[in-house]
Amino acid sequence: MQLPAHILERLRQLTCLPHSTRVQFRLPDGSDFYLQVQRDSGRDSLDGSDCVAIEAQQIEGLAASSDLDLEMSYDTLQDIIGGRLSARHAFLLGDIRYTGNRELAAALADLFAVH
């Protein structure tokens, strides 16, 4: 499964991400993937002010070590990405289980808008 470009773009705008993080998505159908997110604060913007660039890359399989593991069904992930289900609501219903960084999990829930 490939996350849509608009989700990755919103991820690049998060301010609470650590310098480097891995978020593992575990799906029971075996289509596991993870996001490798790198923050590069060494760049300068065109106007001379410091800016923070975030690079997000989706990689198939399992990460050697991850900061956050999210476990859910493929259908739950599809509904969240499609805006039909709130990630927070899915978590409260028990449709998403997580281990790892709680603050990162809360921040990622804000990436997915519900229609």
Rosetta blueprint (number, residue, H / E / L):
1 M L
2 Q L
3 L L
4 P L
5 A H
6 H H
7 I H
8 L H
9 E H
10 R H
11 L H
12 R H
13 Q L
14 L L
15 T L
16 C L
17 L L
18 P L
19 H L
20 S E
21 T E
22 R E
23 V E
24 Q E
25 F E
26 R E
27 L L
28 P L
29 D L
30 G L
31 S L
32 D L
33 F E
34 Y E
35 L E
36 Q E
37 V E
38 Q E
39 R E
40 D E
41 S L
42 G L
43 R L
44 D E
45 S L
46 L L
47 D L
48 G L
49 S L
50 D E
51 C L
52 V L
53 A E
54 I E
55 E E
56 A E
57 Q E
58 Q E
59 I E
60 E E
61 G L
62 L L
63 A L
64 A L
65 S L
66 S L
67 D L
68 L E
69 D E
70 L E
71 E E
72 M L
73 S L
74 Y H
75 D H
76 T H
77 L H
78 Q H
79 D H
80 I H
81 I H
82 G L
83 G L
84 R L
85 L L
86 S L
87 A H
88 R H
89 H H
90 A H
91 F H
92 L H
93 L L
94 G L
95 D L
96 I L
97 R E
98 Y E
99 T E
100 G E
101 N L
102 R H
103 E H
104 L H
105 A H
106 A H
107 A H
108 L H
109 A H
110 D L
111 L L
112 F L
113 A L
114 V L
115 H L
